[in-house]
Amino acid sequence: MPQPDERPPGTVIRSKLTVPPLADRLVPRSRVADLLADLVEGHCLVWVTATAGAGKTTAVVQTVQLLARPVAWLTVDRTDTAPGRLLIYLEEAIAEHVPEARGIVGAALAARIPHAEAAGLLVEAIGPTPLLVVLDGLEQIAGDDGADARAVVGSLVRYAPSTARVVLLSRVDVPLDLGTAGGPDRVAAVGEATLAFTPLEAEQALAGAGRTGIDPARAVEVTGGWVTGVLFEAWRSREHVAGAGGEADPLHGYLASQILGRLPPENQDFLVATSLLDEVTAARAAALGQHRPGERLVELRTQHLPVSWSAASERMRCHPRFREYLLTRLQRRDDAQVWALRRRHGELLRAEGHLEEAVEEFLSADETEMATAAAEDAIGTVIDRLDFAVAERWLGALAQPDRPGRRRLAGAELMLAIAREDYRRGGLIADRLHERGARDELARDSATAAAAMTWCYWHLGRVEDAQAVMGLAEQCPEIDAVSYLMSLVGGSPGRRTPSVQEFSGGPMDALVMRVHYAHGQLQEVVPHPASPWAAAISAPWRVGALRATGRLTEALELYRAADAGGWSPAWMHGMVGAELMIDLRRTDEARAVLARGRGLILASGSVVFGWLNSLIEAKLELRLAGDPAAALAILDEVAAGGGGRYAFIREAIDTWRAMALLLQRRPPQEAVGLLRRAVRSMDAADRILDLPTAAVYLAEALWRAEDPDGADEAADRALAAAVRQGSNHQLLLAAADFPGVVSRRLDAEVASDSAWHDIGRALRSQPVRVDLEARTVLRLSEFGHAALAVDGREVKPRIAKSLTLLAFLAATSGHRATREQLLEALFDGRDDPSTRAYLRQAVHRLRELLPEGVGPAFTDGVLGFTAPVRVDADSGRMEALLAEAARLQGEARLSVLLRALECAAAGPYLPGVESAWAQERRQALNAEIGEARLAAAQLAFAAEGFGQAEELVERVLADDPYKESAWRLAMRIASALGDEDRVIATFHRCRESLQELDLVPSDATSSLLVQLRR
């Protein structure tokens, strides 16, 4: 998959990433540098906060030279309030020393990972490298418009590996959310007092600068040790500071009278004009129209100025406060002069490849044509990195109705609408172009714009417009993606070209994932992508696929973890989350999620999403509320709104309408017709997501219509679709609606171990509620050794009976039990003062281990917890996994079965507890473990994992030597390994075991022996 972050080298300003050079005559300040070096080595974060001119940057540069660490330096400016831009520069700085970091930011932002989380991914890539990250000028993001950028810096600090260090320089305090990384043992600070000159340092610095006749102690006393004040004698110029040169700011007054005022006018003009440049060279100054710039630089090099020079004296960088003053002077010039300079600066920036900066300069110069030309090339990158505010500001300035740039930036407007999931806006843009006769031309010129318009029209239910636009564009990956999307309208499977088989790193990935899911290509969606951007972009569809395959715990975990600003929140909450809650049978939560999603869908303008949301509401009314009349009313609204024009919507309408009719016990003929049409349409389009459901309902309808052969055929079609999905979940949900389908199909089976018998066993298994809500968690170990941990902290009750009590509550519905049930389970039914007292003690000793107010306590003779808890017991975890495994097939089922067996691997259930209840529970669990182990062995054998299969089946036989199906599997394994002697020996072991019960091997086992020996 291509990396979505391949920037040409000119797109970043290299001087922002360069450690500032030190002045030639600088005197080392070992006191400050040594202190900073010690603080950096001992703390994750060091703040250096002081006023301008206090020597912050110089001190840190000197410190860097003492440390044996690679340095990633970034000088922050006002444009870095855009968090995406800040991230790009941070990545560039870090990637110079950690090449693995390159591409992470662009990829993460393409996946709609929030900026702050992308910063975490970036800094984690530092790994073991002992990198020092320095951000200078952090005051630039201290304002209200810098909140998102500050969140990026906060994440940078929070997630930095222990080997890395961060130094932040600022003129003002900058509020950052550092979480636990902000503790006093992890953060150090250096301020004005530390940076201030001592008299000795002032003496050395003044001598180095050639300043004689100055009392250093007096200079320090008057300035408070302020470095700039001492070096440039501001303390001696009080009479010239306030108001000098027309300046209200004291420092500006000093710079006007004592620094700039002492230079020849041509050099003053040169400094003011070139203040637009972060770094001044003769060539760059000439690009601004400066006369004889080389001579100007040579003359300035001889002056004592607050600037730094490169080693060859070819590049000059002004001190930040000096440059700010010069820019202030520039703004006082005639508007025409300033605009001309800014226009030339914009042209220079564009020539250097700094397109975004060029747009800003052209806008400042009111050069809209030039700004539009630069924005055409730059705005895509701005949108990709999720700096939507910047893109909106540009479009607001350049794409107004009366501006010629509106047509040229229409493609960018469309992509911004797609990125924000605002399909209504995208449709309006396309319509506006169509009214002006420009839509078709744009579609021919830009396949990306054509795909975006098609996507928006599809969402708005405007099929003809979508097809018209798509037909004008040249074939390319973007058009392949929307063509695949349009397959949901018609009855064909859609062309699954190579371009729709993998992620591209852009917004079209979301579209492709959506269509994969709608077609039921769940194996394309379920695997966890290796890359962070693919993982984020696929999250809504992975949740849906995990739900559709019955992996409800994983689906709920991923859904809870999904960020509200991630990809496609309307889809995530309007459809995926609601269906998940329905499968979990959480009626209230399902309604709440549906309502939340409906609001997001309304904001997006998507008509199709609205239909899907309504269809899921109809499913809720049928499966949870048992209200077919309400469901039919909803389905009528979807049909009346035009939903039937989309094949996949029509299939769902037919399926759920038929279920409602069956629940109402109406004559079956109408349901048969609807379901046959739905199944035919799904088959023709190779859409198998809901095919098991529709086929099960068709089997029920045909049986009621007195067509038993057709019913069996429909049931088998449902099973075949489930096999293709790799999961029984959809089949089981539908069978739970009409369980007679499975019962009747089992009646027709001759063998006792058919696939339909597996379905029957899975259907009989009790559903286990998945609970991931935030609450007190009681982790109960039951196998091998009983132990309890409360919210991750191990605790030990004073009496062991408290753990047995908790184990009993864990196995009961709602974790509640009457006093009589507890006496029966814990004391074999003895009810006397002694056992009642013992029970009270067991309850009390358990309660004292839990947080206050959690319980348990008796209320009206019923013991229960007095606050929400999650009892995470080994046995419950195992049974939940076994129930999940029953809904899966193949390797996925084997994986979950092995996880379930691990829960019980430590030993017997509640060892040493011999009450009748404990023994019965132990026997029941052992039976489940045996069945699970045998099923795992069979799956391993089918996957040709013969060693694993042999180990599992031998464990089964060790626990239950009379399980003849296990002996048959052992014989097959021996045969697969080519060991005929062991096949015979295994058969003899089977016969000897059965002889203990006066039994002989069955005909099936004897026949297998003959078959395997051939």
N, C-alpha and C positions, 0 to 999 in steps of 0.2 A: 504494500500500500504506500503511495507517495506521502511524503511528509508535507503537511500543509503549511510549512513555515520555511520557505526557501527564499530568503530576502537577498536581493542583490547587494553587493558590498556598500553601495552608496547610500543606502536607506537609513543608516544611523550616523549621527555626527560623532566622529571618532574622538574629538577633543573632549566630549563629555565623559569619555571612558578612560581618559589619560590621567595618570597621577600628576597633579600640577607640579611644574618645576620649581625649585627653590631659587631664591635670589642669589646672585654671585657672591655678594658680600655678607651673606647671612652668617651670623654667629650661632653655632650649635647651642641649644638649651638642653643640656643633658638632664637637668632636674625634671623638666616637664616630660621629655621624651622617655626617660627611664620609668617615671611614674606611670605614664600611659601604657608603656610596654608591659609592665607588671599587671596593670588592670586588665589589659586585653587578654593576657594569658590566663588570668584567674577568673574571668567572667565571660558569659556568653554575649553580653551586650554592654557596650560602653557608650554613654551619652557624653558629648562635648558640646555644651551649651553656653554661649556667651555672645555679647554684642558684636556688631560688625567691627572688624579691625582689631579684635582681641587676640588674633594669632591662632585661631582654631585650626585652619587648614594647614598652616605651616607646622604646627606642633604635631599633627597627625602624620604629615608627610615625613617628618623627621623620625617619628616612631616607627613608621612602616620600614624604614631603612634599617632599623635595629632588629626587626623580627624575621625569622626564617620561615615566613609564610608567603605564598602567592597572594596577590592583592587584586580584588575585583573592585574597581573604583568607579563611582558614578556621581557626577555633579548634576544635581537636580535643578531643573528650571521650571518656569510657569507652565509650560506645555505638558509637564509630567503629572499635572492634576488628572489627566486622562489615564485611568488605571491600566488600560491595555497598552498604551504607549510606554508607561513606566515599566511594565513587565517586559516588553521587548528589549528595552535598554538593560534591565537587570539580567536578562538571559544573555545578552551579548557580552556583558561584563564578566559573568560567571563562566560562559562557554570558552572564553580565552584560556582558561586554566582547567576547565572540566568539559571536554568536548562532548561528553554524553548528554550535557544539558541542552545542546543546540537542538532546536525544533520542538522542545517540550511545550513552550508557551503557545506557539501558533497552533500546535495540535490540540492542546487542552482547550483553548478558546474556540477553536472550530467545533469542538464537542460541546460547547456551551457550558463548560465548567466555569463557575464564577471566578472572577479575577482573584479573589483572596485565596481560593483553593488552588488555582493555577500557580500562585506564588508558592504555596506549600509543596506542590509537585516539583517545581523548579528547584527549590532549595534542598529538597530531599535528594536530588540528583547529585549534589556535591559529594555525598557518600563519605569516604574516609579522607578525602583531600582536606588538609588543614587550611582552608581558604579563609582569608580575611576580607569581608565585604564592607566597603566604606561608602556611605551615602552622605554627600556634602550638600549643604543648602536645603535641608529638610524644611526650613521655614516656608519654602515655596508651596508646600502642600498643607500648610497649617490652617488655611481658611475654610469656609463652609463648602467651597467647591472642591476641596481636596479630601473629603471624607472617604471616598472609594480608594483613592491612592494611599491614604493612611492605613486602610484595611489591608492593602497589599503589603505594606511595610510591616504591619503587625504580624501577618502570616509568615513573612520572611524570617522574623525573629523567632516566632513560636515553633516553627518546624525545622529550623536550622539544626543539622546534626551536631552532636557534641564536639566533633573535631573542628567545627567552623566557629568563627567569631564575627560579630557585627559591630561596627562603629558608626554612630549617627551624629552628624554635626548640624547644629541649628542655631539661629540667632534668638529663637523664642522656644518656649516649651511647646512640644507637639504631643497632643494626647494620642496614645496608641493602646489598643487592646492587646496586651501581651499574654493574657492568661497566666498559667503557672510559670511561664518564662520570665515574668516580671518580678519574681521574688528577690529579696535583698541579697541573697547569696549568688544570684545570677546576673545582677545588673549593677554597674558602677557608673558614677557620674563625675565629670570634671567641669568646673564652672569658671567664672571670672577670676576668683581669688587665686586659683591654681595657675591660670594662664598669665596673670599679671606679672610684669617685670619686677624682679627684685632690684635694688640699687646696683648690685654687682652686674646683673644681666643687662641692665640699662647702660651701664658704663661700657661693657663690652660691645653692645649693639651700636651705641653711638660712635664708638671708636672705629668699628668696622665700617660704618657708613660715612666716615670722614667728618663727623660732627665734633668740633672742638669748642672749648670754652663753655660747655654746658655742664651744669652741676647735675649728675645723674640722680642723686638723692632727692634734689629739689624737683626734678622732672617726674620722678615716681610719686612724690608726695602730691603734686598738683594734679596729675592725671589719674592717680589711683593705679598706676602701673599699666594703663591701657597702651598696648603695644604701638598702635598707629599714632596715638597722641605723642608718645615719646619720640618715635623715629622721625615724625614729620613736624615736630615742634609745635603742635597745635596748642600746647600749654603756654607757649610764649606769645600767642597771637590772640589773646582774649579780646583785645580791643578791635580785632578784625573779624571775629567769628560771627557774632550775632548780627545779622543783616548785611554782612560784608558781601559785596558783589550783588546786592539785591536778593540775597538768600535768607530765608527765614530759618532754615535748618542749620544749626551751628556747624556741623561737619561740612555741609555743602558750602557754607560761607568760608570756611577755612580752605576747602579745595579750590574755590573760585579765586580767592585773593592770594593764597600762598603757593598753590601748585599751578593751576592753569594760568593765572594772571601773570606769572613770571615767564611764560613761553611766548615766542613770536606769534603773531596772529595766524600765520599760515599753519603752524603746528597745532594751535588751539583748534582751528577749523578741522584739521585732519583728525584729531582725536575725537571731536564731537561727531563728525560724519561717520567715522568707522566704528563708533560705539555700537552700531547694529551688529557688528561681527563679534562672535564669541572669541575668535582668534584672528589677529590681523597679520596678513602677509602683504607683500607688495602686489602680488597678482590679485588677491581678493580686494584690496583697496582700489586697484585700478578698475576692477569690475564695477565698483561703486562710482566711478567717474573721477577719482582723485588724481590730481596732477602730480607727477614726479613722486610717486609713493615710496620708491626706494630711498630717495634722499631724505624724505620725511622720517622714515624709520631710523636711518643712520643718525640723524640729528637727535631724535628722541632717546636713542640709546645712551647718549652722553648725559642725559638729565636724570636727576634723582626723583623718580616717579613711582607711585603705587601700582607698578606693573611687574610682570615677570616675563623673562625672555627665554627662548629656546637656546640650546647650547651654541648654535651657530648664529644667534642673534637675528634669525630670519623670521621668527614668529613672536608676536607680542600678545600677552593676555593681561587685561586690566584687572586690578583687584575688584571684587564684586561691588563694593560700595562706590569705588571710583567710577566704574562703568555705569552704575545706576545714576550717578550724578551727571555723567556725560549724556546719557539718554534723556534725562530731564532737560538739559540744555538744548538737545536736539529738538524736543517737542515744542520749544518756544520759537523755533524758526517758522518762516512762512510755510503755510500748508503745502503749497506747490513744491517747495524745495524738499520737504519731508516726504511727500508722496513720491517724488522722483527718486529719492534715495531708496525708499522702501521698494519701489518697483524694480530698481536695479538689483537690490538685495534679493528679491524674490526670484529674479532671473538667474542670479548666481546660485541660489539654493537649488533651483530646479536643475541647472546644469550639473550641480554636484550630486544630484540624485536625492536631495532632501525634499521630496514632493509635499509632504504635509506641512513643513515649515514654510515652503513656498506659497501654499494656499493661504496661510495666515498672513503673510506679508502682502500678498496681492490684495487680500480683503482690506488690510489696513490702508493700502494705497488707493482703494476704490477702483481697482483694476479688475472688474468682474470677468471680462473675457479671458484674461490670463489666469485668474483664479479658477474659472470653470475648466480651462484646459488642464491645469494641474490637478484639480479635484477629480476629473474623469479618471486619471491614472492612480490617484491615491485613495479615493473613498472606499474602494473595495477592501483594501487592507484595513482601513479604520473600522469598517463593519465587521470584518472577520475577527478582529480582536475585541469585539463587543463594546467599543467606545461609541455607543449609539448617540450620546449627547453631542459629541463632536460632529458626527455625520448629520444629525438633525440641524445643527447650527449652520453647517455649510449649505445644506439643502434649503434652509430658510432664507439664506442670503442669496443663493444663486439659482434656485429653481422656482422662484415666484412666477405666477402666470404671465407677467409682463417681461420676464427675463428670457433671453435666447437660450440660456443654459438649461431650461427646464426639459427640453427634448433630449439634450445630450446627457443629462443626468437621470433620465427616466429609468434606465437599467439599474442604477444604484438605488433609486427610490424603491424599485420592485424588490431588490434583494434585501433592503432594510425592512420592508414589510414582511418578507418571508422570515427573516431572522427574528423578528418580533412576533411571529405567528399572527400577523394582522392581515388576514386574507381579504377582509372588506376593503382595506386601504389599497391592497394590491389590485383588486378588481377595479376600483375607482381610477387608479393610475392608468390601467390598461384601457378603460373606457374613454378616459380623457384623450389618450393618444389616438384612439379609434375615431373620435369626433373630429380630430384634426388631420385625419388621413395618415397618421404616422405609425400606427400599431403594426401594420403588416411590414413596413420597411424595417422597423426595429426587430421584428421577429426574424426577418431574413438576415439582418446584419449581426445579430447577437443570439446565439443559441441559448445562452444563459438567461437572457431576458425572455426569450420565447418559452423556456421551461418554467420560469417563474410565473409568467402570465397564465400558462396552462394549469399550473398547480393551483393558482388562486381561483381561476374559473371553475375548476373541478370542485373545489370546496364550496363554491357559491351555487352549485347545482346547474351551472351553465355549460352543459356538455357540448353543444354545437360550437360555442365560442372557443372552448378548450381545444376541440378537434381542429378548428380552423387555424388557430395560431400554431398549434403543433405541426400541422401539415406544411407550414411555410419554412420551417427551420431545417437546416442541414442535419444529417444524422451525426450524433455525438453522444458521449456518456450522459449529458444532462437530458437530452431528448429521449434516450433509451430509458432513463429513469421515469420520466412522465408518461412515456408510452406504457411502461409496466404499470404505472398507476391507473391509466385508463382501462386496463384489463379488468378492473373492478366494476367498470360500467357495463362492459359487454360480457359475452359468454365464453370468451376464449381465455386460455391460461396466461397469455401475455408472453412476450419474448424475453427470456431471461438471458440477456447477452452478458458477456464477461464483465461489462461495466456495471451491471447490477448484482454481481456476485461478491463484490468486496467494497469496503469503505473507500471513499475518495478523500475524506477529511473535510467535506463541505456540507452545506445544508441539505443537499440532495440525498445524503446518507439517511437522514430521518425519513424521507419519503420511501426509499427502498426498503428500509426496515419495516415500515408500516405495511407495505404491500406483501412482503414475506409473511408477516404475521397474519394478515387477512386471508392469505391463501393457505394458511396452516403449515407453512414451511418452518415448523418449530425448531427443527434441528439446526437451521441457519441462525437462529436467534438465541437459543438457550446457552451455548457455550460462552464462558466468560472471556471477552476479548483480551488479548495480551497487552494492548496499549491503553493508556488512560483515557484518551479521547474517544476511542471506539467503545470503551466501557461506558462512558458517560452518555454518548450519543445513543447508545442502544438500550439504556436503562429502562425507558418506558415499555419497550417491546420485550425486553428480557423479563420484566415483571409479568407481562401478559403471557409470555410463553411458559414461564415457570408455573404460573397459575393454571394455564391450559393443560399442562402435563401433570398437574397434581402435586407439584412441589411447593405446597402452600407456605410452609415455614420460611423457605428461602425467598419466596415471592414477597411475603410480608416484611421480612428483614430488609430487602432491597427497596421496597416501597417506602418504608419508614425512613430509610436513609436518604432517599432521593431529595435533592435540593429543590426548593420551590422555584428557583430561577433556572432550572435545568431545561433540557430539551423537551419541548412539547408538553407544557404543564396541562393544557386543555385535554390532551389525549390521556396523559397519565392519570388525572383525577376524574375526568369526565367519563372515561370508559374503563381503563385498566383497573384503577383502584376500586371502582364500584363493583366490577365483576369479581374482584378478589374478595371483597366483603360478602358478596352473595354466596360465593363458594364456601366461605367460612361461616355462613349462616348468621351473620351479624346484621340483622335487619335495620336497626337504628343507624349504625355506622354506614351501612350501604346507602341509606337515604341521605345522610349528611354529606357523604362523598359525592353522590350524584348532584346534590344541590351546589356544592362547591365547584364541581366541574362545569355545571351548567353556566355559572357566572363567567368562568374563563372562556367557555365556548361562545357566549354572547359577545364578549369582548373581541374575540377573534373574527367574528362574522361568519364562521363556517356553518353552512347549512347542513353539510354531510355529518359533521361532528354532532350537530343538534339531533339529527335522525338517530345516530348511533346511541347517543345518550338516552333518548326516548326508548329505543329498543331494549336497552339494558334495564330501564325502569319497568318495562313490560315484563321482562324476565323476573325481576324482583317480585312483582305482583303475583306472578304465577308460582314461583318456587318457594318464596318465603311467606308472602301474605295470603296465598290461596284465594286470590280475587280475580278470576278470569274475566269478569265483566270490566273491571278497571283496566286490565291488560288490553282487552279488545278495543276499548275507547282510545287508548294510547296508540295502538297499531293503526287504527283508522286515521288518526291525525297524521302519522308519518306517511301513510299511503296518499292521503289527500294533499300533503305538501310536496308530492313529487318523488318520494323516496323510491317508488317502484321503478323509476327509470334507471336506477343503478342496480345491476344484477345482484351484487352481494347484499344490498339492502333488501331487495325483493325476496331473496332467499330467506333472510332472517324474519321478515314479515310473515312469510308463508309458514315457517317453522313454528313461530310462537303463536300465530293465530290458530294453527292446527292443534297445538297443545291446549290452548284455551277451550277449543271446541270439544276436545276429548275429555277435559276436566268437567265440562258442563254436560257430559253424557249425551251429546247431540248425535244424530245419525252419523255414522262414520264416513259416508261417501265424500262429503266436502273436505274433511281432513285428509282422506286418502288422496284426493286430487291435488290439494295444496302441497302435501309432502312429496308426492311423486314429482311435481314440478320443481320443488326445491332440490330434491336429490339429483334429478336430471341436470339441472343447472350447475350444481356443485361439481358433478362428475365431468361435465363438458368443460368447465373452466379449471378443473383440477384444483378446486378449492375445498380442502378437507378439514378446515378448522371446526366447522359445525356439522360436518357430515355424519359423525357417529350419533350426534343428537337427533338430527332429522331422520336418520335411518331407524333408530330405535323407536321414535314416535310413529314412523311409517309401519313398523312391525306391529305395534299396538293397534293402529287404525285398521290394518289389513286383517288382523285376527278378529276384531269386532265386526269387520265386514265379511266374516266367514271365509277368509282365504288363508288357511293355515300354512300352505306351502309358500305363498307369497310373504307371509309374516316371517317364516324361517329364513327365507332368502334375504329379506330386509335386515333381519338381525345379523346374519352373516356379513352383509355389506357393512354394517356398523362396526363389527369386529375387525374386518379387513382395514377399514379406515383407521381404527385405533392402532392397529399394528403399524401402519404407515406413519402415524404420529409418534410412535414409540411410547405410547401412554394409554392406559385404560381410563383415565380420569373423566374425559368427556362422556365416554360410554357409561361409566358408573353413575355419573350425575343424571343422565337421561334414564338409566335403568331404575334409579331410585324414584324417579317420577312415576314410572310404570313397571314395578318389579315383576309383574306377570310375564314380561317379555323374556326375562332370564329363566324363570321357572319353566315356561313352556319349551324354551330351547333346550334346557337340561333334560326334559322328558324325552327328547328325541335322540339324546346321546347314548351310545352303547358303552363306550369306555368310561372309566371312572376318573381319568386324569386328563380330560380334554381342556382346551382353553376356556370353554364355557364353565367348567367346574372351577377354574381359577377365578373367573368373574363372579360366580356365585359366592365363593368364599370371601372375596373382597367386599362384595355387597353386604354380606352379613357382619363384617367387622364394624365395630362401633366407631363412629367418627371421633377423633380426638381434637379438642379445641386447641387452636394455636393462639398463644397468648404472649405478646411481646410488649404489653403496656408497661410503662414505667411504674414500678411498685416494689415493695420489699420482696426480695428473691430468697427463697429457702432452698438451698441446694442439698438434697438428701442423697447420700450414697447408701445403697441398700445391698449391693452384691459384694460378697467377700468380707466386708467390714462396714458396719453401720456408722455413719458420720454425718455431721451437719455443718453447713457454712451459711451464714446469714449475710447477704449482700457481699459475698466474697470473703468474709472473715470466718475462719473456722471456730466453732464454739463446741463446748462439751457439757452436756447436761449432767446434773448430779446423779440422776438415776437413769439407767438404760431404757426403762419402760417409756420414757418420754419420746425416744426415737421410734419405738414400736407404735406408739400413739400417732406420731406424725406420719409414719408409713401407712397406717390405716386411713387417716384423713386424706392422704395423697391419692389413695385408690378409690375414694368415694366422690360422687358427683357434688360439685360445689365445695368440697373439702369440709363437709358438715356431717355430724352423726349424733344420734340420740344417745343418752346415757346408757340405755339398754343395749344398743348396738355396740357400744364401746366395751361394756362389761362382757358381752358375749365374745367379742373378738380378742380382747386382751386377757380375760380371766376365764375363758371357756364357760361363760354364762353364770359364774358364781356371783351372787348379789347379796352381800352381807356388809356389816359396818367396816370390816377390814378391807375388802376389795374397793368399797366406795372411797375410803380414806386414801388408799393407794392410788386410785384414779385421780382424786383431787391433787395429790402430790405430783403425779406425772404431768397433769395439766399445768400446775403452778411452776414446776421446774422448766417446762417448755416455754411458758410465757416469759419467764425472767431472762431467757436468752434472746428474746426478740425486742425490737424497738418499742418504746412505750406507745400504748394505744393500739397495738397490732393484735394482741390476744395470744392464744385463744381463750374463750370464756363461754360459760353456759348461759343460754338465754331460753327460758321456758323449757328446760330439759334438753336443749340441743346445743352441742358444742360446735363453735365455729370461730373463725377469725373475725376480729372487730374492725379491721381495715383491710383494704385490698392487698393480697399477697399473690406471688407466683410460686407454687410448690414445684420445683424442678427435681423430681425424683428419678432415679435410674430406671425404675420399672415403667414409669409414665413416659419417659423419653424413649425407651425401647419400643413401647407399644405405639407411640406416635410415629416412629420411623417405620415400624412394620405396616401400619395403616397406609403410610405414604408409599411404601414399596409395593403394596398391593395394587396401586394405581399406575405403576410403571411397568416397563418391559425392558428386556435385554440388559445391556451393560448398566444402564441407569438404575434398574431395579437391583442388580447385583451390588452396586456401590452402596445403595441405601441399606440393603440387608446386612452387609458387612458392618456398616456403621451401627446398626441396631444390635448386632451380636457383640460389638465392642462394649456396649453398655453393660452387658452381663458377664464380661470376660474375667472379672476379678474373683469370682467364686459364687457360692450358693446365695440365694436370697435370704436376707436376715439370718445369718448363721447363729445358731444357739437359741433362737426363738422357736419354741415348739408348741405354741397354742394351736388349736384346731384351725383357726382362721389363717395363721401364718403357713401352716402346712398345706392347706388347700390353695392358698395364693402361690406358694412355691411350686406346687405340682402344676398349676395352670400355666405359670410362667415357663416352667421347664418344657411343657408341651409346646408352647409357642416358640421357644428357642429351638427345639428340635425340628419343628416344621420349617422355621426360618433357615436353619443350617442346611437342611435337605434341599430347600428351594435354591439356596445360594450355590450348593454343590451342583445342582442341575444346570443352573445358569453358567457357572464356570465351565462345566463340561461342554455346554453348547458353544461357548466362546473359545473352546480348545485350550482352556487353562487346566490341563489334566492334573498337574501337581496340586494346584489349589483345590480342585474338585475332590481329589483323593483324600487330602487332609481333612476337608470338611465332612465327607461321607464317613470316614473312619471315626470322627468325633460323634456323629449321629449314632453309629452302630455301637460305640462304646457305651453310650447312654441308654440305648434302646435296641438290643440285639434282635428283637422280634419284628422290626420294621422291614417288611419284605421289599418295599419299593426302594429302600436304601441299598439292600443287597443287589438288586437288579442294576442300580446305578454303578455300584462298585464293580460288577461284572463288565459293564460297558466300558468303564474306565480302563480296566485291565486289558480289554480287547483293543481299545484305541491305542494303548501303549505297546501292542503287539505281543503281549504275554499270555499265550493260550493256557499255559500251566496255571497261571494265577486265576484265570477265568474259572477253571475247574475247581481250584482250591477254594475260591470265594463261594462257589455254589455249595461245596461240601460244608463250609462254615455256616452258611445259611441253613442247610438241612439240619446240622447238629443243634443249632440254636432253637429251631422250631420243634425239634424232638423233645425238648424240655417241656413243651406244652402239649405233647402228643399230637403235633401237627406235622404236615409235610409241605414242601414248597408247592405253590399254586401252579396251575397249568401255564400261566404267563411266565413264571420264573423258569420252569422246566423248558418251555419252548424257546426262551431266550438263550438258554445254554446251547441248545441244538443249533440255533441260528448263528451264534457267535463262533461255533466250532467249524462252521462250513468254510 
